[in-house]
Amino acid sequence: MSRVKHTERKIKVKGFGKRLYYAILDREMNMAEAARKCGFNHSKISAYVNDRATPNAESLYIICKRLNVSADYLLGLTDEKGKAVNS
């Protein structure tokens, strides 16, 4: 039996950066402030906003909770910005 090597695939979310950028603006923040609020460095948020990187599940969760925006909105599943679900 042969082994199948599992590799993590990067999934590009069309429009994620633009939606994140608008979520940041809606909160009257700049990218540096959003990065601090999320506990990220500026280059990480910049990479997300400019669609050079896509956040993993943990980073997406942090963004949603700290910026109070829904993952469905950021991922393009809805156009309603909504709020992150409180746990």
C-alpha positions in Angstrom: 0.0 0.0 0.0 1.5 3.4 -1.0 1.4 6.4 1.3 -0.1 9.6 0.1 1.8 12.6 1.3 -0.5 15.2 2.7 0.4 18.8 1.8 -1.3 21.8 3.0 -2.8 23.7 0.1 -3.2 27.4 0.2 -6.7 28.5 -0.7 -7.1 31.9 -2.2 -10.3 33.7 -1.2 -11.3 36.2 -3.8 -11.8 39.6 -2.4 -10.6 38.7 1.1 -8.1 41.6 1.2 -10.6 44.2 0.0 -13.2 43.0 2.6 -10.7 43.1 5.4 -9.6 46.6 4.3 -13.2 47.8 4.4 -13.8 46.2 7.8 -10.7 48.0 9.1 -11.9 51.3 7.7 -15.4 50.8 9.1 -13.9 50.6 12.5 -12.1 53.9 11.9 -8.7 52.3 12.2 -5.6 52.1 10.0 -3.8 48.9 9.2 -1.2 49.5 12.0 -3.9 49.9 14.6 -5.7 46.8 13.3 -2.5 44.8 13.4 -1.9 45.8 17.0 -5.5 45.0 18.0 -5.1 41.5 16.5 -1.6 41.0 17.9 -0.1 40.7 14.4 2.8 42.7 12.9 2.0 45.3 10.3 3.4 43.2 7.5 1.0 40.3 8.2 -2.1 42.5 8.0 -0.7 44.2 4.9 -0.1 40.8 3.2 -3.8 39.9 3.9 -5.1 43.2 2.7 -3.0 43.1 -0.5 -4.0 39.4 -1.1 -0.4 38.3 -0.9 -1.4 35.8 1.9 -4.5 34.2 3.3 -4.9 33.7 7.0 -5.1 30.3 8.5 -8.1 29.4 10.6 -6.6 30.6 13.9 -5.6 34.0 12.4 -9.1 34.4 10.8 -10.7 33.7 14.1 -8.5 36.4 15.8 -9.3 38.9 13.1 -13.0 38.2 13.4 -13.1 38.5 17.2 -10.8 41.5 17.5 -12.3 43.5 14.7 -15.9 42.3 15.4 -16.6 41.2 11.8 -18.0 37.9 10.6 -15.9 35.3 8.9 -18.7 34.8 6.4 -18.3 38.4 5.3 -14.5 38.2 5.1 -14.7 35.0 3.1 -17.2 36.4 0.6 -20.0 34.1 1.7 -22.3 37.0 2.5 -22.3 40.7 1.8 -23.6 41.5 5.3 -20.7 42.5 7.5 -22.4 41.3 10.6 -20.5 40.7 13.8 -18.4 37.9 15.1 -20.3 35.4 17.2 -19.5 35.8 20.9 -18.5 32.7 22.7 
